[in-house]
């Protein structure tokens, strides 16, 4: 059994590993400051943003060689 959705997320596992903490913490702090205290809602927000945020970071950072190297530790796209 193969899940295309999980395979898609798996392609971004390194950036998720690096950046998830920033997005999960930001979602929790923002939600709590707006009065959201429901544990399940905090869990869903944290999981969603902790996964989607790093994917967005990688997509944007991969466009430029300097951010690709500094944020993701990947070689320049022009290098062979």
C-alpha positions in Angstrom: 0.0 0.0 0.0 1.4 3.4 -1.0 0.2 6.8 0.0 1.0 9.5 -2.4 0.3 12.2 0.2 2.8 10.6 2.7 5.3 10.1 -0.1 5.0 13.8 -0.9 5.6 14.8 2.7 8.5 12.4 2.9 10.3 14.3 0.2 10.5 17.2 2.6 11.5 15.2 5.7 14.9 17.0 6.2 13.4 20.5 6.2 10.6 19.3 8.4 13.2 17.9 10.8 15.1 21.2 10.8 12.2 23.7 11.0 9.2 22.0 12.6 9.9 23.4 16.0 9.6 27.0 14.9 6.2 26.4 13.4 4.8 24.2 16.1 5.8 26.7 18.8 4.5 29.7 16.8 1.2 28.0 16.3 0.8 27.1 20.0 1.9 30.6 21.2 -0.4 32.4 18.7 -3.4 30.1 19.5 -3.0 30.4 23.2 -2.7 34.2 23.0 -6.0 34.3 21.1 -7.7 32.3 23.8 -7.6 28.8 22.2 -7.0 26.3 25.0 -8.5 23.1 23.5 -5.8 20.5 23.5 -7.1 18.8 20.3 -7.3 22.0 18.4 -3.7 22.9 19.5 -2.6 19.5 18.4 -4.1 19.8 15.0 -2.8 23.3 14.5 0.7 22.3 15.6 0.8 19.2 13.4 -0.6 21.0 10.4 1.7 24.0 10.6 4.7 22.0 11.8 4.4 20.0 8.6 3.3 22.7 6.1 5.6 25.4 7.3 8.9 23.6 6.7 7.6 22.5 3.2 6.9 26.1 2.4 10.4 27.1 3.7 12.1 24.5 1.4 10.0 25.5 -1.6 10.9 29.2 -1.2 14.5 28.6 -0.1 15.3 26.3 -3.0 14.7 29.1 -5.5 17.9 31.0 -4.6 21.3 29.5 -4.3 22.3 31.4 -1.2 19.2 30.4 0.8 19.3 26.9 -0.5 22.8 26.6 1.0 22.3 28.6 4.2 18.9 27.2 5.2 18.9 23.8 3.8 22.5 22.9 3.5 22.1 21.9 -0.1 24.5 22.6 -2.9 23.9 25.2 -5.5 21.4 24.1 -8.2 23.9 25.3 -10.9 26.7 23.1 -9.6 27.3 19.8 -11.3 
